[in-house]
Amino acid sequence: MSIFAVAGLNMVKLESRPIPGKNWEYLFFADFTGNLDELDDIVRDLTQTASSFRVLGNYKNNGG
């Protein structure tokens, strides 16, 4: 979680789902707001701490 905070990203949702066939292992989905210009640093940090991750989307804020 601190990786996102250091980059100035605000987590607005965190959801976990069990991985089928793998007891006590979970996938996590996170939604956050902030400046994704720092994404390269976040990806580097996550590769050192997470077994895997994927960016599912990037949505532009329409000023609201």
All heavy atoms as TSV, in Angstrom:
chain	resi	resn	atom	element	x	y	z
A	1	MET	N	N	0.804	-1.186	0.000
A	1	MET	CA	C	0.000	0.000	0.000
A	1	MET	C	C	0.857	1.263	0.000
A	1	MET	O	O	0.473	2.254	-0.590
A	1	MET	CB	C	-0.920	0.021	1.225
A	1	MET	CG	C	-1.830	-1.151	1.314
A	1	MET	SD	S	-3.152	-0.935	0.147
A	1	MET	CE	C	-4.351	-1.956	0.861
A	2	SER	N	N	1.981	1.202	0.669
A	2	SER	CA	C	2.819	2.399	0.762
A	2	SER	C	C	3.377	2.800	-0.601
A	2	SER	O	O	3.650	3.975	-0.828
A	2	SER	CB	C	3.948	2.191	1.765
A	2	SER	OG	O	4.798	1.157	1.350
A	3	ILE	N	N	3.529	1.853	-1.522
A	3	ILE	CA	C	4.018	2.172	-2.870
A	3	ILE	C	C	3.088	3.185	-3.534
A	3	ILE	O	O	3.533	4.150	-4.146
A	3	ILE	CB	C	4.137	0.894	-3.723
A	3	ILE	CG1	C	5.250	0.000	-3.166
A	3	ILE	CG2	C	4.380	1.230	-5.187
A	3	ILE	CD1	C	5.309	-1.370	-3.802
A	4	PHE	N	N	1.788	2.987	-3.395
A	4	PHE	CA	C	0.815	3.904	-3.992
A	4	PHE	C	C	0.823	5.247	-3.278
A	4	PHE	O	O	0.736	6.296	-3.903
A	4	PHE	CB	C	-0.582	3.288	-3.961
A	4	PHE	CG	C	-0.678	2.015	-4.751
A	4	PHE	CD1	C	-0.757	0.795	-4.112
A	4	PHE	CD2	C	-0.682	2.037	-6.131
A	4	PHE	CE1	C	-0.848	-0.386	-4.831
A	4	PHE	CE2	C	-0.767	0.875	-6.867
A	4	PHE	CZ	C	-0.853	-0.342	-6.218
A	5	ALA	N	N	0.924	5.224	-1.959
A	5	ALA	CA	C	0.914	6.470	-1.188
A	5	ALA	C	C	2.132	7.331	-1.501
A	5	ALA	O	O	2.004	8.543	-1.673
A	5	ALA	CB	C	0.864	6.156	0.304
A	6	VAL	N	N	3.301	6.716	-1.592
A	6	VAL	CA	C	4.521	7.466	-1.891
A	6	VAL	C	C	4.423	8.125	-3.265
A	6	VAL	O	O	4.911	9.230	-3.471
A	6	VAL	CB	C	5.758	6.539	-1.801
A	6	VAL	CG1	C	6.992	7.196	-2.379
A	6	VAL	CG2	C	5.993	6.119	-0.361
A	7	ALA	N	N	3.743	7.469	-4.208
A	7	ALA	CA	C	3.583	8.013	-5.556
A	7	ALA	C	C	2.481	9.062	-5.617
A	7	ALA	O	O	2.246	9.661	-6.673
A	7	ALA	CB	C	3.290	6.892	-6.549
A	8	GLY	N	N	1.775	9.282	-4.509
A	8	GLY	CA	C	0.714	10.279	-4.490
A	8	GLY	C	C	-0.592	9.794	-5.076
A	8	GLY	O	O	-1.433	10.596	-5.466
A	9	LEU	N	N	-0.783	8.479	-5.135
A	9	LEU	CA	C	-2.022	7.915	-5.652
A	9	LEU	C	C	-2.969	7.646	-4.495
A	9	LEU	O	O	-2.567	7.131	-3.453
A	9	LEU	CB	C	-1.747	6.626	-6.421
A	9	LEU	CG	C	-0.831	6.770	-7.633
A	9	LEU	CD1	C	-0.488	5.411	-8.208
A	9	LEU	CD2	C	-1.461	7.646	-8.687
A	10	ASN	N	N	-4.238	7.970	-4.655
A	10	ASN	CA	C	-5.243	7.795	-3.623
A	10	ASN	C	C	-6.054	6.533	-3.922
A	10	ASN	O	O	-6.788	6.483	-4.906
A	10	ASN	CB	C	-6.162	9.020	-3.583
A	10	ASN	CG	C	-7.233	8.890	-2.536
A	10	ASN	OD1	O	-7.015	8.351	-1.468
A	10	ASN	ND2	N	-8.411	9.395	-2.863
A	11	MET	N	N	-5.933	5.500	-3.071
A	11	MET	CA	C	-6.689	4.271	-3.281
A	11	MET	C	C	-8.135	4.507	-2.857
A	11	MET	O	O	-8.410	4.938	-1.747
A	11	MET	CB	C	-6.089	3.119	-2.481
A	11	MET	CG	C	-6.766	1.806	-2.801
A	11	MET	SD	S	-5.984	0.396	-2.022
A	11	MET	CE	C	-4.372	0.438	-2.741
A	12	VAL	N	N	-9.063	4.237	-3.766
A	12	VAL	CA	C	-10.476	4.439	-3.476
A	12	VAL	C	C	-11.224	3.123	-3.309
A	12	VAL	O	O	-12.331	3.107	-2.771
A	12	VAL	CB	C	-11.165	5.311	-4.559
A	12	VAL	CG1	C	-10.613	6.721	-4.532
A	12	VAL	CG2	C	-11.022	4.711	-5.937
A	13	LYS	N	N	-10.605	2.009	-3.741
A	13	LYS	CA	C	-11.267	0.716	-3.596
A	13	LYS	C	C	-10.209	-0.384	-3.605
A	13	LYS	O	O	-9.272	-0.342	-4.401
A	13	LYS	CB	C	-12.250	0.495	-4.743
A	13	LYS	CG	C	-13.018	-0.800	-4.662
A	13	LYS	CD	C	-14.007	-0.917	-5.813
A	13	LYS	CE	C	-14.780	-2.205	-5.737
A	13	LYS	NZ	N	-15.704	-2.323	-6.862
A	14	LEU	N	N	-10.386	-1.361	-2.719
A	14	LEU	CA	C	-9.535	-2.544	-2.689
A	14	LEU	C	C	-10.439	-3.746	-2.541
A	14	LEU	O	O	-11.267	-3.804	-1.636
A	14	LEU	CB	C	-8.536	-2.481	-1.529
A	14	LEU	CG	C	-7.590	-3.663	-1.394
A	14	LEU	CD1	C	-6.682	-3.766	-2.624
A	14	LEU	CD2	C	-6.765	-3.531	-0.125
A	15	GLU	N	N	-10.303	-4.696	-3.455
A	15	GLU	CA	C	-11.164	-5.874	-3.469
A	15	GLU	C	C	-10.290	-7.112	-3.576
A	15	GLU	O	O	-9.313	-7.123	-4.320
A	15	GLU	CB	C	-12.082	-5.764	-4.691
A	15	GLU	CG	C	-13.200	-6.735	-4.750
A	15	GLU	CD	C	-14.115	-6.435	-5.923
A	15	GLU	OE1	O	-14.471	-5.258	-6.145
A	15	GLU	OE2	O	-14.452	-7.396	-6.626
A	16	SER	N	N	-10.631	-8.153	-2.837
A	16	SER	CA	C	-9.887	-9.409	-2.928
A	16	SER	C	C	-10.807	-10.517	-3.409
A	16	SER	O	O	-11.998	-10.535	-3.096
A	16	SER	CB	C	-9.284	-9.780	-1.568
A	16	SER	OG	O	-10.300	-10.023	-0.622
A	17	ARG	N	N	-10.246	-11.426	-4.179
A	17	ARG	CA	C	-10.971	-12.589	-4.693
A	17	ARG	C	C	-10.087	-13.819	-4.528
A	17	ARG	O	O	-8.896	-13.773	-4.842
A	17	ARG	CB	C	-11.276	-12.423	-6.189
A	17	ARG	CG	C	-12.091	-11.215	-6.552
A	17	ARG	CD	C	-13.575	-11.503	-6.379
A	17	ARG	NE	N	-14.378	-10.321	-6.602
A	17	ARG	CZ	C	-14.965	-10.000	-7.734
A	17	ARG	NH1	N	-14.805	-10.755	-8.787
A	17	ARG	NH2	N	-15.691	-8.912	-7.810
A	18	PRO	N	N	-10.643	-14.924	-4.022
A	18	PRO	CA	C	-9.831	-16.134	-3.887
A	18	PRO	C	C	-9.421	-16.669	-5.255
A	18	PRO	O	O	-10.164	-16.562	-6.234
A	18	PRO	CB	C	-10.755	-17.120	-3.166
A	18	PRO	CG	C	-12.123	-16.557	-3.290
A	18	PRO	CD	C	-12.012	-15.093	-3.566
A	19	ILE	N	N	-8.230	-17.236	-5.320
A	19	ILE	CA	C	-7.744	-17.865	-6.553
A	19	ILE	C	C	-8.255	-19.306	-6.566
A	19	ILE	O	O	-7.942	-20.073	-5.647
A	19	ILE	CB	C	-6.208	-17.832	-6.629
A	19	ILE	CG1	C	-5.707	-16.383	-6.626
A	19	ILE	CG2	C	-5.715	-18.593	-7.859
A	19	ILE	CD1	C	-4.194	-16.255	-6.535
A	20	PRO	N	N	-9.049	-19.675	-7.558
A	20	PRO	CA	C	-9.590	-21.038	-7.601
A	20	PRO	C	C	-8.476	-22.090	-7.567
A	20	PRO	O	O	-7.479	-21.990	-8.275
A	20	PRO	CB	C	-10.345	-21.097	-8.936
A	20	PRO	CG	C	-10.664	-19.667	-9.251
A	20	PRO	CD	C	-9.510	-18.868	-8.697
A	21	GLY	N	N	-8.646	-23.086	-6.698
A	21	GLY	CA	C	-7.697	-24.190	-6.613
A	21	GLY	C	C	-6.455	-23.898	-5.787
A	21	GLY	O	O	-5.590	-24.753	-5.667
A	22	LYS	N	N	-6.353	-22.689	-5.225
A	22	LYS	CA	C	-5.191	-22.323	-4.406
A	22	LYS	C	C	-5.690	-21.817	-3.051
A	22	LYS	O	O	-6.108	-20.676	-2.916
A	22	LYS	CB	C	-4.344	-21.255	-5.096
A	22	LYS	CG	C	-3.730	-21.738	-6.382
A	22	LYS	CD	C	-2.764	-20.722	-6.931
A	22	LYS	CE	C	-2.082	-21.266	-8.176
A	22	LYS	NZ	N	-1.038	-20.372	-8.632
A	23	ASN	N	N	-5.641	-22.706	-2.066
A	23	ASN	CA	C	-6.120	-22.343	-0.740
A	23	ASN	C	C	-5.334	-21.178	-0.162
A	23	ASN	O	O	-4.111	-21.140	-0.227
A	23	ASN	CB	C	-6.020	-23.536	0.206
A	23	ASN	CG	C	-6.991	-24.636	-0.173
A	23	ASN	OD1	O	-8.021	-24.375	-0.785
A	23	ASN	ND2	N	-6.658	-25.869	0.172
A	24	TRP	N	N	-6.057	-20.224	0.400
A	24	TRP	CA	C	-5.496	-19.062	1.092
A	24	TRP	C	C	-4.660	-18.156	0.197
A	24	TRP	O	O	-3.807	-17.420	0.664
A	24	TRP	CB	C	-4.711	-19.485	2.331
A	24	TRP	CG	C	-5.551	-20.296	3.265
A	24	TRP	CD1	C	-5.466	-21.645	3.465
A	24	TRP	CD2	C	-6.622	-19.832	4.074
A	24	TRP	NE1	N	-6.410	-22.046	4.357
A	24	TRP	CE2	C	-7.146	-20.946	4.751
A	24	TRP	CE3	C	-7.195	-18.587	4.294
A	24	TRP	CZ2	C	-8.204	-20.834	5.632
A	24	TRP	CZ3	C	-8.251	-18.487	5.176
A	24	TRP	CH2	C	-8.739	-19.602	5.835
A	25	GLU	N	N	-4.897	-18.206	-1.126
A	25	GLU	CA	C	-4.233	-17.283	-2.043
A	25	GLU	C	C	-5.303	-16.437	-2.723
A	25	GLU	O	O	-6.357	-16.936	-3.091
A	25	GLU	CB	C	-3.392	-18.027	-3.080
A	25	GLU	CG	C	-2.181	-18.717	-2.477
A	25	GLU	CD	C	-1.240	-19.261	-3.518
A	25	GLU	OE1	O	-1.077	-18.607	-4.567
A	25	GLU	OE2	O	-0.684	-20.342	-3.274
A	26	TYR	N	N	-5.007	-15.147	-2.874
A	26	TYR	CA	C	-6.006	-14.202	-3.356
A	26	TYR	C	C	-5.452	-13.289	-4.434
A	26	TYR	O	O	-4.267	-12.988	-4.456
A	26	TYR	CB	C	-6.502	-13.321	-2.190
A	26	TYR	CG	C	-7.210	-14.117	-1.130
A	26	TYR	CD1	C	-6.500	-14.746	-0.114
A	26	TYR	CD2	C	-8.588	-14.259	-1.158
A	26	TYR	CE1	C	-7.155	-15.497	0.853
A	26	TYR	CE2	C	-9.249	-14.995	-0.191
A	26	TYR	CZ	C	-8.521	-15.613	0.810
A	26	TYR	OH	O	-9.168	-16.349	1.748
A	27	LEU	N	N	-6.354	-12.845	-5.320
A	27	LEU	CA	C	-6.079	-11.768	-6.264
A	27	LEU	C	C	-6.618	-10.488	-5.635
A	27	LEU	O	O	-7.667	-10.496	-5.001
A	27	LEU	CB	C	-6.803	-11.994	-7.587
A	27	LEU	CG	C	-6.335	-13.144	-8.442
A	27	LEU	CD1	C	-7.294	-13.339	-9.619
A	27	LEU	CD2	C	-4.946	-12.874	-8.950
A	28	PHE	N	N	-5.919	-9.396	-5.830
A	28	PHE	CA	C	-6.375	-8.109	-5.317
A	28	PHE	C	C	-6.568	-7.156	-6.478
A	28	PHE	O	O	-5.742	-7.079	-7.380
A	28	PHE	CB	C	-5.354	-7.526	-4.330
A	28	PHE	CG	C	-5.306	-8.281	-3.040
A	28	PHE	CD1	C	-4.455	-9.357	-2.883
A	28	PHE	CD2	C	-6.129	-7.916	-1.983
A	28	PHE	CE1	C	-4.414	-10.060	-1.688
A	28	PHE	CE2	C	-6.093	-8.616	-0.794
A	28	PHE	CZ	C	-5.235	-9.694	-0.650
A	29	PHE	N	N	-7.685	-6.432	-6.438
A	29	PHE	CA	C	-8.005	-5.417	-7.434
A	29	PHE	C	C	-8.060	-4.081	-6.714
A	29	PHE	O	O	-8.763	-3.955	-5.707
A	29	PHE	CB	C	-9.354	-5.710	-8.094
A	29	PHE	CG	C	-9.370	-7.011	-8.852
A	29	PHE	CD1	C	-9.729	-8.198	-8.226
A	29	PHE	CD2	C	-9.014	-7.036	-10.189
A	29	PHE	CE1	C	-9.744	-9.387	-8.914
A	29	PHE	CE2	C	-9.026	-8.229	-10.888
A	29	PHE	CZ	C	-9.384	-9.412	-10.253
A	30	ALA	N	N	-7.316	-3.107	-7.203
A	30	ALA	CA	C	-7.271	-1.797	-6.568
A	30	ALA	C	C	-7.640	-0.717	-7.572
A	30	ALA	O	O	-7.177	-0.739	-8.706
A	30	ALA	CB	C	-5.875	-1.527	-6.013
A	31	ASP	N	N	-8.495	0.194	-7.142
A	31	ASP	CA	C	-8.828	1.389	-7.925
A	31	ASP	C	C	-8.209	2.568	-7.192
A	31	ASP	O	O	-8.318	2.664	-5.962
A	31	ASP	CB	C	-10.340	1.610	-7.997
A	31	ASP	CG	C	-11.052	0.581	-8.859
A	31	ASP	OD1	O	-10.375	-0.179	-9.567
A	31	ASP	OD2	O	-12.294	0.552	-8.809
A	32	PHE	N	N	-7.571	3.456	-7.940
A	32	PHE	CA	C	-6.979	4.615	-7.305
A	32	PHE	C	C	-7.007	5.807	-8.231
A	32	PHE	O	O	-7.169	5.682	-9.432
A	32	PHE	CB	C	-5.550	4.338	-6.831
A	32	PHE	CG	C	-4.653	3.744	-7.884
A	32	PHE	CD1	C	-3.954	4.553	-8.756
A	32	PHE	CD2	C	-4.497	2.375	-7.992
A	32	PHE	CE1	C	-3.126	4.011	-9.723
A	32	PHE	CE2	C	-3.673	1.821	-8.954
A	32	PHE	CZ	C	-2.983	2.640	-9.821
A	33	THR	N	N	-6.883	6.978	-7.622
A	33	THR	CA	C	-6.826	8.223	-8.372
A	33	THR	C	C	-5.457	8.852	-8.142
A	33	THR	O	O	-4.807	8.592	-7.138
A	33	THR	CB	C	-7.907	9.213	-7.906
A	33	THR	OG1	O	-7.695	9.536	-6.540
A	33	THR	CG2	C	-9.302	8.641	-8.099
A	34	GLY	N	N	-5.022	9.646	-9.074
A	34	GLY	CA	C	-3.744	10.320	-8.937
A	34	GLY	C	C	-3.048	10.450	-10.273
A	34	GLY	O	O	-3.618	10.163	-11.325
A	35	ASN	N	N	-1.802	10.844	-10.232
A	35	ASN	CA	C	-1.009	11.091	-11.426
A	35	ASN	C	C	-0.279	9.816	-11.860
A	35	ASN	O	O	0.629	9.354	-11.189
A	35	ASN	CB	C	0.001	12.200	-11.143
A	35	ASN	CG	C	0.776	12.604	-12.366
A	35	ASN	OD1	O	0.653	12.014	-13.432
A	35	ASN	ND2	N	1.583	13.628	-12.221
A	36	LEU	N	N	-0.676	9.254	-12.987
A	36	LEU	CA	C	-0.051	8.015	-13.460
A	36	LEU	C	C	1.260	8.263	-14.204
A	36	LEU	O	O	1.850	7.334	-14.729
A	36	LEU	CB	C	-1.024	7.234	-14.348
A	36	LEU	CG	C	-2.151	6.563	-13.585
A	36	LEU	CD1	C	-3.068	5.818	-14.555
A	36	LEU	CD2	C	-1.640	5.627	-12.531
A	37	ASP	N	N	1.739	9.511	-14.225
A	37	ASP	CA	C	3.058	9.776	-14.800
A	37	ASP	C	C	4.133	9.039	-14.011
A	37	ASP	O	O	5.224	8.790	-14.513
A	37	ASP	CB	C	3.371	11.274	-14.800
A	37	ASP	CG	C	2.506	12.036	-15.788
A	37	ASP	OD1	O	1.981	11.397	-16.732
A	37	ASP	OD2	O	2.356	13.259	-15.624
A	38	GLU	N	N	3.828	8.686	-12.771
A	38	GLU	CA	C	4.764	7.976	-11.905
A	38	GLU	C	C	4.659	6.463	-12.069
A	38	GLU	O	O	5.242	5.720	-11.292
A	38	GLU	CB	C	4.508	8.349	-10.446
A	38	GLU	CG	C	4.671	9.817	-10.154
A	38	GLU	CD	C	6.114	10.272	-10.306
A	38	GLU	OE1	O	7.018	9.498	-9.962
A	38	GLU	OE2	O	6.327	11.402	-10.774
A	39	LEU	N	N	3.937	5.986	-13.053
A	39	LEU	CA	C	3.683	4.555	-13.206
A	39	LEU	C	C	4.961	3.736	-13.337
A	39	LEU	O	O	5.045	2.629	-12.798
A	39	LEU	CB	C	2.757	4.301	-14.400
A	39	LEU	CG	C	2.242	2.881	-14.553
A	39	LEU	CD1	C	1.461	2.469	-13.322
A	39	LEU	CD2	C	1.393	2.746	-15.788
A	40	ASP	N	N	5.976	4.242	-14.019
A	40	ASP	CA	C	7.221	3.491	-14.172
A	40	ASP	C	C	7.838	3.161	-12.820
A	40	ASP	O	O	8.305	2.045	-12.594
A	40	ASP	CB	C	8.228	4.261	-15.026
A	40	ASP	CG	C	7.823	4.345	-16.485
A	40	ASP	OD1	O	7.011	3.494	-16.926
A	40	ASP	OD2	O	8.302	5.256	-17.174
A	41	ASP	N	N	7.837	4.119	-11.907
A	41	ASP	CA	C	8.382	3.880	-10.572
A	41	ASP	C	C	7.547	2.862	-9.807
A	41	ASP	O	O	8.080	1.997	-9.110
A	41	ASP	CB	C	8.455	5.182	-9.777
A	41	ASP	CG	C	9.470	6.161	-10.345
A	41	ASP	OD1	O	10.428	5.701	-11.021
A	41	ASP	OD2	O	9.307	7.367	-10.135
A	42	ILE	N	N	6.231	2.955	-9.948
A	42	ILE	CA	C	5.341	2.023	-9.258
A	42	ILE	C	C	5.545	0.607	-9.785
A	42	ILE	O	O	5.635	-0.348	-9.011
A	42	ILE	CB	C	3.874	2.457	-9.421
A	42	ILE	CG1	C	3.643	3.787	-8.716
A	42	ILE	CG2	C	2.922	1.400	-8.887
A	42	ILE	CD1	C	2.334	4.434	-9.050
A	43	VAL	N	N	5.632	0.446	-11.094
A	43	VAL	CA	C	5.849	-0.872	-11.695
A	43	VAL	C	C	7.166	-1.465	-11.198
A	43	VAL	O	O	7.226	-2.634	-10.818
A	43	VAL	CB	C	5.818	-0.790	-13.240
A	43	VAL	CG1	C	6.311	-2.080	-13.870
A	43	VAL	CG2	C	4.412	-0.459	-13.720
A	44	ARG	N	N	8.197	-0.671	-11.155
A	44	ARG	CA	C	9.496	-1.157	-10.657
A	44	ARG	C	C	9.378	-1.627	-9.210
A	44	ARG	O	O	9.829	-2.713	-8.856
A	44	ARG	CB	C	10.550	-0.065	-10.764
A	44	ARG	CG	C	11.945	-0.550	-10.351
A	44	ARG	CD	C	12.950	0.567	-10.131
A	44	ARG	NE	N	12.534	1.360	-8.975
A	44	ARG	CZ	C	12.236	2.655	-9.005
A	44	ARG	NH1	N	12.310	3.333	-10.128
A	44	ARG	NH2	N	11.860	3.287	-7.927
A	45	ASP	N	N	8.723	-0.831	-8.381
A	45	ASP	CA	C	8.569	-1.199	-6.981
A	45	ASP	C	C	7.707	-2.451	-6.812
A	45	ASP	O	O	8.005	-3.309	-5.979
A	45	ASP	CB	C	7.969	-0.040	-6.189
A	45	ASP	CG	C	8.915	1.144	-6.070
A	45	ASP	OD1	O	10.130	0.969	-6.330
A	45	ASP	OD2	O	8.436	2.241	-5.730
A	46	LEU	N	N	6.639	-2.553	-7.589
A	46	LEU	CA	C	5.762	-3.717	-7.474
A	46	LEU	C	C	6.445	-5.001	-7.937
A	46	LEU	O	O	6.182	-6.073	-7.392
A	46	LEU	CB	C	4.467	-3.495	-8.246
A	46	LEU	CG	C	3.483	-2.521	-7.606
A	46	LEU	CD1	C	2.328	-2.250	-8.552
A	46	LEU	CD2	C	2.975	-3.056	-6.289
A	47	THR	N	N	7.315	-4.918	-8.936
A	47	THR	CA	C	8.004	-6.130	-9.391
A	47	THR	C	C	8.927	-6.681	-8.308
A	47	THR	O	O	9.240	-7.871	-8.315
A	47	THR	CB	C	8.832	-5.880	-10.669
A	47	THR	OG1	O	9.776	-4.848	-10.434
A	47	THR	CG2	C	7.959	-5.519	-11.851
A	48	GLN	N	N	9.320	-5.843	-7.373
A	48	GLN	CA	C	10.178	-6.293	-6.278
A	48	GLN	C	C	9.389	-6.865	-5.106
A	48	GLN	O	O	9.949	-7.562	-4.270
A	48	GLN	CB	C	11.061	-5.137	-5.798
A	48	GLN	CG	C	12.033	-4.669	-6.858
A	48	GLN	CD	C	12.791	-3.424	-6.438
A	48	GLN	OE1	O	12.627	-2.909	-5.344
A	48	GLN	NE2	N	13.640	-2.937	-7.317
A	49	THR	N	N	8.081	-6.575	-5.033
A	49	THR	CA	C	7.298	-7.011	-3.884
A	49	THR	C	C	6.146	-7.962	-4.207
A	49	THR	O	O	5.750	-8.743	-3.361
A	49	THR	CB	C	6.714	-5.798	-3.126
A	49	THR	OG1	O	5.902	-5.053	-4.015
A	49	THR	CG2	C	7.820	-4.914	-2.589
A	50	ALA	N	N	5.583	-7.894	-5.408
A	50	ALA	CA	C	4.426	-8.719	-5.769
A	50	ALA	C	C	4.851	-9.871	-6.674
A	50	ALA	O	O	5.770	-9.732	-7.475
A	50	ALA	CB	C	3.381	-7.873	-6.483
A	51	SER	N	N	4.168	-11.004	-6.533
A	51	SER	CA	C	4.491	-12.133	-7.406
A	51	SER	C	C	4.049	-11.860	-8.838
A	51	SER	O	O	4.673	-12.325	-9.780
A	51	SER	CB	C	3.856	-13.421	-6.885
A	51	SER	OG	O	2.454	-13.287	-6.795
A	52	SER	N	N	2.960	-11.090	-9.012
A	52	SER	CA	C	2.529	-10.658	-10.344
A	52	SER	C	C	1.531	-9.513	-10.180
A	52	SER	O	O	0.928	-9.350	-9.128
A	52	SER	CB	C	1.893	-11.810	-11.122
A	52	SER	OG	O	0.679	-12.197	-10.534
A	53	PHE	N	N	1.384	-8.733	-11.234
A	53	PHE	CA	C	0.384	-7.668	-11.256
A	53	PHE	C	C	0.120	-7.261	-12.689
A	53	PHE	O	O	0.898	-7.563	-13.585
A	53	PHE	CB	C	0.813	-6.453	-10.413
A	53	PHE	CG	C	2.001	-5.738	-10.984
A	53	PHE	CD1	C	1.838	-4.684	-11.870
A	53	PHE	CD2	C	3.272	-6.140	-10.670
A	53	PHE	CE1	C	2.927	-4.033	-12.408
A	53	PHE	CE2	C	4.379	-5.507	-11.214
A	53	PHE	CZ	C	4.199	-4.459	-12.080
A	54	ARG	N	N	-1.013	-6.573	-12.889
A	54	ARG	CA	C	-1.392	-6.134	-14.228
A	54	ARG	C	C	-2.211	-4.860	-14.115
A	54	ARG	O	O	-3.071	-4.742	-13.254
A	54	ARG	CB	C	-2.236	-7.225	-14.882
A	54	ARG	CG	C	-2.591	-6.960	-16.306
A	54	ARG	CD	C	-3.426	-8.052	-16.936
A	54	ARG	NE	N	-3.150	-9.357	-16.368
A	54	ARG	CZ	C	-3.917	-10.408	-16.540
A	54	ARG	NH1	N	-5.021	-10.309	-17.245
A	54	ARG	NH2	N	-3.610	-11.556	-16.006
A	55	VAL	N	N	-1.958	-3.902	-14.975
A	55	VAL	CA	C	-2.766	-2.689	-15.051
A	55	VAL	C	C	-3.936	-3.002	-15.969
A	55	VAL	O	O	-3.748	-3.369	-17.131
A	55	VAL	CB	C	-1.948	-1.494	-15.598
A	55	VAL	CG1	C	-2.847	-0.277	-15.787
A	55	VAL	CG2	C	-0.776	-1.180	-14.680
A	56	LEU	N	N	-5.152	-2.888	-15.445
A	56	LEU	CA	C	-6.338	-3.228	-16.229
A	56	LEU	C	C	-6.912	-2.040	-16.978
A	56	LEU	O	O	-7.650	-2.221	-17.932
A	56	LEU	CB	C	-7.419	-3.823	-15.315
A	56	LEU	CG	C	-7.036	-5.121	-14.607
A	56	LEU	CD1	C	-8.176	-5.570	-13.698
A	56	LEU	CD2	C	-6.702	-6.200	-15.623
A	57	GLY	N	N	-6.593	-0.837	-16.550
A	57	GLY	CA	C	-7.131	0.320	-17.251
A	57	GLY	C	C	-6.672	1.619	-16.643
A	57	GLY	O	O	-6.171	1.671	-15.535
A	58	ASN	N	N	-6.862	2.652	-17.418
A	58	ASN	CA	C	-6.505	4.011	-17.013
A	58	ASN	C	C	-7.610	4.919	-17.527
A	58	ASN	O	O	-7.876	4.962	-18.726
A	58	ASN	CB	C	-5.159	4.384	-17.609
A	58	ASN	CG	C	-4.737	5.775	-17.262
A	58	ASN	OD1	O	-5.237	6.381	-16.332
A	58	ASN	ND2	N	-3.806	6.302	-18.027
A	59	TYR	N	N	-8.263	5.621	-16.616
A	59	TYR	CA	C	-9.425	6.413	-16.994
A	59	TYR	C	C	-9.181	7.873	-16.678
A	59	TYR	O	O	-8.782	8.227	-15.571
A	59	TYR	CB	C	-10.669	5.912	-16.255
A	59	TYR	CG	C	-10.870	4.448	-16.463
A	59	TYR	CD1	C	-10.408	3.527	-15.523
A	59	TYR	CD2	C	-11.466	3.968	-17.623
A	59	TYR	CE1	C	-10.552	2.171	-15.726
A	59	TYR	CE2	C	-11.628	2.617	-17.832
A	59	TYR	CZ	C	-11.170	1.721	-16.883
A	59	TYR	OH	O	-11.306	0.383	-17.084
A	60	LYS	N	N	-9.432	8.729	-17.632
A	60	LYS	CA	C	-9.233	10.167	-17.474
A	60	LYS	C	C	-10.341	10.768	-16.616
A	60	LYS	O	O	-11.518	10.458	-16.793
A	60	LYS	CB	C	-9.216	10.843	-18.843
A	60	LYS	CG	C	-8.919	12.307	-18.788
A	60	LYS	CD	C	-8.822	12.889	-20.184
A	60	LYS	CE	C	-8.511	14.373	-20.116
A	60	LYS	NZ	N	-8.387	14.958	-21.426
A	61	ASN	N	N	-9.957	11.647	-15.705
A	61	ASN	CA	C	-10.910	12.364	-14.874
A	61	ASN	C	C	-11.507	13.493	-15.706
A	61	ASN	O	O	-10.799	14.278	-16.295
A	61	ASN	CB	C	-10.177	12.932	-13.650
A	61	ASN	CG	C	-11.118	13.637	-12.706
A	61	ASN	OD1	O	-12.286	13.834	-12.987
A	61	ASN	ND2	N	-10.603	14.015	-11.567
A	62	ASN	N	N	-12.816	13.569	-15.718
A	62	ASN	CA	C	-13.494	14.610	-16.493
A	62	ASN	C	C	-13.770	15.859	-15.683
A	62	ASN	O	O	-14.765	16.534	-15.886
A	62	ASN	CB	C	-14.814	14.063	-17.079
A	62	ASN	CG	C	-14.561	13.067	-18.181
A	62	ASN	OD1	O	-13.580	13.196	-18.911
A	62	ASN	ND2	N	-15.428	12.082	-18.305
A	63	GLY	N	N	-12.884	16.163	-14.740
A	63	GLY	CA	C	-13.006	17.373	-13.963
A	63	GLY	C	C	-13.946	17.293	-12.783
A	63	GLY	O	O	-14.210	18.267	-12.113
A	64	GLY	N	N	-14.469	16.085	-12.481
A	64	GLY	CA	C	-15.435	15.974	-11.384
A	64	GLY	C	C	-14.898	15.415	-10.138
A	64	GLY	O	O	-13.891	15.133	-9.776
